[in-house]
Amino acid sequence: MSKRRTFTSDFKARVVLEELTGVKSKAEICREHQLKPQVFSRWRAEFLDRAPEIFATKPSRGDEQERIAELERMVGRLTMQLEAAKKHPTS
């Protein structure tokens, strides 16, 4: 029994873009990479369906900096708790 092949997201995006930009035809891509046309069509449909997500709003730099500062405070607090627990074991 043959093992199912897996493809990275980078590979899928690259081959779909080859077809969308007209570099290669769907048939050429499928032949070159030994893909079933149905598999390639599914990749292409998913690529086109999810393309708008690229342009979705992203958190502003201020929000990212706030989150980083919050996480740094949490790391500091946990480090202090760990040091205290090491000095005074509860057994």
BABA-862170 format. One record per residue (C-alpha): x, y, z. Coordinates in steps of 0.5 Angstrom, whole numbers, plus 2048, in hexadecimal, padded with zeros to 3 digits. Last residue first. Example, Ala and Ser with C-alpha at 12.3 -4.5 7.8 and 13.67 -1.06 7.14 Angstrom:
81B7FE80E/8197F7810/
***
This chain:
80F828868/80E82F866/815831863/817838865/81D83B861/81A83785A/81383A85B/81684185C/81A840856/81483D852/80F843854/814848852/81584584B/80D84484B/80D84C84C/81284E847/80F849842/80884D843/80B854842/80F85183C/80884F839/80485583B/80A859838/809855831/802856831/80285D832/80885D82C/803859828/7FD85E829/801864827/804861821/7FD86081F/7F985A81E/7F8857817/7F2859813/7F085480E/7F4854807/7F784D807/7F184A80A/7EE84C803/7F28477FF/7EF841803/7EA83F7FE/7EF8407F8/7F483C7FC/7EE8377FE/7EC8367F7/7F38357F4/7F48307F9/7EE82C7F7/7EF82D7F0/7F682A7F1/7F38247F4/7EE8237EF/7F38237E9/7F781D7ED/7FE81F7EE/80581C7EB/8098227EC/80B8247E5/8048217E2/8008257E7/80382B7E6/80382A7DE/7FC8297DE/7FA82F7E2/7FE8337DD/8058367DF/80783D7E0/8008407DF/8008447E5/7FB8407E8/7FE8397E7/80583B7E9/80183E7EF/7FE8377F1/8048347F1/8088397F5/8028397FA/8028317FB/8098317FC/809836801/803832805/80882C805/806826801/80481F804/804819800/800813802/80480C803/8038077FE/800800800/
***
